[in-house]
Amino acid sequence: MAAPQKDDYRKLTGPQKVAIFLMSVGEENASKIFAMMDDEEIREISGTMATLGEISSETVERLYLEFAEQMTASGAVVGTYDTAERLLVKALGKDRVDSIMEDIRGPAGKTTWDKLGNVSEDVLAGYLKNEYPQTIALVLSKIKSDHAARVLTVMPEDLALEVIMRMLTMEAVKKEVLEGVEKTLRMEFMSNLAKTQRRDSHEMMAEIFNNFDRNTESRFIKVLEERDKESADRIRALMFTFEDLKKVDAAGIQTLMRGIDKDKLAIALKGASDTIKTLFFDNMSERAAKIMREDMEAKGPVRIRDVDEAQMVIVNAAKELAAKGEIIIADASSADQMVY
């Protein structure tokens, strides 16, 4: 006799929900998910499957709705070098993954020359000063002119002048010569650079703190200050919060607003300082600012948790745009400050 149908969705246990989900996605997809489970998890889920009985279509539909709601509510998944490496190792093997991760950890860019363009001038000049002037000239001719200028600026003057003369008289370079230089850069310079560019632990922790709600963040920072004030100060300096959006110029704020949900922005601004509110309102049309103010007022009291979540979404969007070079988040102590 079949087990009784489970119509009361609210009484389903976690393993039962997982079992129903796996049975509804098809054998091929379910087998891929099972392959990522450990033996204990497989025993529990398969045992639950065997006792489920008939499941109504309404229950299956409610399960998918809950899944979708939870994904959109929690929203954030955290991608790190470590999580990417763990996933790749299972599929490709460690030797191949080591090579791939070195490439990922190194400077960004599709080609060797693109990657080279994202290496700081001091590091690149330090490597190139030991090469022949003709080789340096070839390398600098393949990167952007502003970057080449910065590299030449920090090189010894005699060497820089010699490189300039070689660049002025440079003829067409044979394909095999260019490929040889590119291969050497990739195997020696880029590989070693990736190995030395291990992530700073304070930077990593600052990103974690950015994703805390404000109560948790304050609690941990306070405890950390008591144990290691220097680390707490460094983490605080590295953190990027919603209030730090004042470091973005007007054009950047307008670019940011084009890509974010207006309802999220209204909730985020409910908990923002007057400075940040003014920053956003000043970069809207008069009509759009009026509508935004009305939306904020209509929402009434908003939970701090919802404000934190909305602000986090916008901060992450800003950081993604900055990483793509579409906006600039100026450091008050850097040369990125604007002159008016």
DALINNOR-V648671 format. One record per residue. N is the residue number from 0. OMEGA is omega in degrees with one decimal (999 if undefined). Layout:
n = <N;N>
omega = <OMEGA;OMEGA>
//
This chain:
n = <0;1;2;3;4;5;6;7;8;9;10;11;12;13;14;15;16;17;18;19;20;21;22;23;24;25;26;27;28;29;30;31;32;33;34;35;36;37;38;39;40;41;42;43;44;45;46;47;48;49;50;51;52;53;54;55;56;57;58;59;60;61;62;63;64;65;66;67;68;69;70;71;72;73;74;75;76;77;78;79;80;81;82;83;84;85;86;87;88;89;90;91;92;93;94;95;96;97;98;99;100;101;102;103;104;105;106;107;108;109;110;111;112;113;114;115;116;117;118;119;120;121;122;123;124;125;126;127;128;129;130;131;132;133;134;135;136;137;138;139;140;141;142;143;144;145;146;147;148;149;150;151;152;153;154;155;156;157;158;159;160;161;162;163;164;165;166;167;168;169;170;171;172;173;174;175;176;177;178;179;180;181;182;183;184;185;186;187;188;189;190;191;192;193;194;195;196;197;198;199;200;201;202;203;204;205;206;207;208;209;210;211;212;213;214;215;216;217;218;219;220;221;222;223;224;225;226;227;228;229;230;231;232;233;234;235;236;237;238;239;240;241;242;243;244;245;246;247;248;249;250;251;252;253;254;255;256;257;258;259;260;261;262;263;264;265;266;267;268;269;270;271;272;273;274;275;276;277;278;279;280;281;282;283;284;285;286;287;288;289;290;291;292;293;294;295;296;297;298;299;300;301;302;303;304;305;306;307;308;309;310;311;312;313;314;315;316;317;318;319;320;321;322;323;324;325;326;327;328;329;330;331;332;333;334;335;336;337;338;339>
omega = <-176.3;176.4;-177.4;179.1;-178.6;-176.7;-178.0;-175.8;-175.6;-177.7;179.9;176.4;177.3;178.7;178.4;177.3;178.7;-179.2;179.2;-179.9;-177.7;179.1;-175.4;-176.9;178.7;-174.8;-176.5;179.9;-180.0;-179.1;178.3;179.1;177.2;-177.7;-179.7;179.4;173.4;-173.7;-178.1;178.3;-179.7;179.8;-177.6;-177.0;-178.5;176.2;177.5;178.8;-174.8;-175.9;-175.2;-174.1;-176.8;179.3;-177.9;178.7;178.1;179.5;178.4;179.8;179.1;178.0;179.5;177.4;179.1;179.3;-179.7;-180.0;-179.3;179.9;-178.8;-179.9;-179.7;170.8;-167.4;165.1;-174.2;177.5;178.4;175.6;-177.1;-179.6;177.9;-178.6;179.5;-179.9;-178.5;-178.0;-179.2;-175.2;-169.6;-175.4;-169.1;-176.2;-179.3;-178.7;178.6;179.9;-179.8;-177.6;175.2;179.7;-179.1;-177.1;178.5;-179.1;-177.4;177.3;-177.8;-179.4;177.0;-178.0;174.9;180.0;-179.0;179.5;179.7;175.2;-177.9;-177.7;-179.8;-179.6;-178.2;178.8;178.8;178.0;-172.9;-175.5;177.6;-179.7;175.6;179.1;-180.0;178.4;178.6;179.7;179.0;-179.2;-177.8;178.1;-177.4;178.8;-176.9;-173.8;-179.6;177.9;177.7;179.6;-179.9;178.8;180.0;-178.1;-176.7;175.5;171.7;-171.9;-179.3;-179.2;-179.6;179.0;177.7;179.2;178.9;178.9;178.7;179.3;179.5;-176.9;-175.9;175.6;179.1;-177.6;179.1;-176.6;-177.6;177.2;179.1;179.1;178.8;177.9;-179.8;179.9;179.0;178.2;-177.4;-174.4;-175.3;-173.5;-176.5;-178.8;179.2;179.6;179.0;-178.9;-177.4;-178.1;175.2;-172.8;177.1;-175.4;178.9;177.3;178.5;-178.3;177.8;177.6;177.1;179.0;177.6;-176.5;172.0;166.5;-169.8;178.7;179.0;179.4;-178.8;-178.6;-177.8;178.5;-179.6;179.8;-179.1;178.0;179.9;-177.1;-176.2;-174.4;-178.8;178.8;179.5;179.4;-178.9;178.4;-179.5;-179.9;-178.1;-178.2;175.3;-175.7;179.3;179.9;178.8;177.4;175.2;176.4;179.9;-178.7;-174.7;-179.5;179.4;178.0;178.9;176.4;179.5;-176.5;-180.0;-174.5;-177.3;-179.9;-176.1;178.2;176.3;-178.8;179.4;179.4;-179.2;-177.5;177.3;-178.0;-176.6;176.6;178.0;-179.7;-178.9;177.4;179.9;179.6;-179.2;-178.6;-179.2;-178.7;172.4;170.8;-178.7;-179.1;-179.4;178.8;179.2;178.8;-179.7;178.6;179.4;178.0;179.7;-179.3;-177.7;-178.3;-178.9;179.0;-179.5;-179.9;178.8;179.5;179.8;177.4;179.1;-177.4;179.8;179.2;179.0;178.5;-177.6;177.3;179.4;177.0;178.9;-179.4;177.3;178.7;178.2;179.6;178.8;-179.0;-177.4;171.9;178.4;173.6;-172.1;172.9;-176.5;-177.3;-174.3;179.0;179.6;179.1;-178.5;175.0;-177.4;999>
//
